[in-house]
């Protein structure tokens, strides 16, 4: 049994060598590269990748944090469920402090609601099995990466006292939306490695056909990210679009993970859904297929929902930060009234939110 | 949220398995990926979502070392 030397992808020496080559190919005009993945933002902020890039290269964060784009309406719905007698709300930890229209899961739990943090959808199903007298509602938030495990959990005969609030989002429709949006031209996309594990390089063929922008799939170690940036900046420099690059071949296959997509397809259907502060994007979300509607918590519990849900609180620029229109530091609330301890917008909540990542790893002046 | 980590399968019974990384063991599910004991898989939210291909990993590293560390300038022409 050999060890795969994965730690090499974290090698500072290798990272510096690649950064030198990036400086050699970077175009001499200002260039904007957008990533669409919270895990990328966290990795980029932590490793200080931006400081390794030439001055003209802007690396910005797009709408890649599932917690940040989850509409307040969905959070409100989960809160309504959690207030019901006998209900246990199971959620990923990232969601705990996300602002609902009023309050958050964390505040509701402090008021006595039974809200439990789980690491896996399988844990939520287990809680349901262990508590047959309670209704266990799972807040199903995530992109393709997370939709696959959630689909697997829903497909493996969960008990009758288990239901979900689906708030799943898809990356390719968001990229299409970004390309079609006027203003704020993005020169290239750094594509999310773990979404790509599920959908494959093939999932982005439309970027080649529609000739949007050069794009490359990247992993999450500093070396992975720099390799992809080198590929992208080189292509911009040479004026080539070219095929979507795959710089994360150790886990991303051409066709992705077909078994995962089969299970997702059996459980979910695409639907037009809202992204927090952005609005509706066509076919950008997943809802339960009709045969599985019995698992829909809203239907099962007769939840009313909140038609007046508030996505954006006064002064918060989160929705513009996730479109790459402004930097977190441009927001008047950043670091003042809005901090990880008392977030105003969802981008300051999750460790993957752009504002939170930027706040945590900001350079101390002097 | 899309954080996933490579771990090695050390035990398996059907779609239930135990994976290990850096001395930490976790119960994981193999509904989405078929993997044998000894293989590396990428774990996300308690599920293996893909196998990590050793040959690909080694090839990428080898390429990086040849192109970038040798300082041949070859990379600039790519």
Interface residues (C-beta under 8 A of the other chain):
Chain A: X1 X2 X4 X5 X6 X8 X9 X13 X14 X17 X18 X20 X21 X24 X25 X37 X38 X39 X65 X66 X67 X92 X94 X119 X120 X121 X122 X123 X141 X142 X143 X145 X146 X148 X149 X150 X152 X155 X156 X192 X194 X195 X197 X198 X220 X223 X227 X230 X234 X247 X249 X250 X251 X252 X253 X257 X259 X260 X263 X350 X352
Chain B: X1 X2 X3 X4 X6 X8 X29 X31 X32 X33 X38 X40 X42 X44 X45 X46 X47 X49 X50 X51 X52 X53 X54 X56 X57 X58 X59 X60 X61 X64 X65 X67 X68 X69 X71 X73 X75 X76 X78
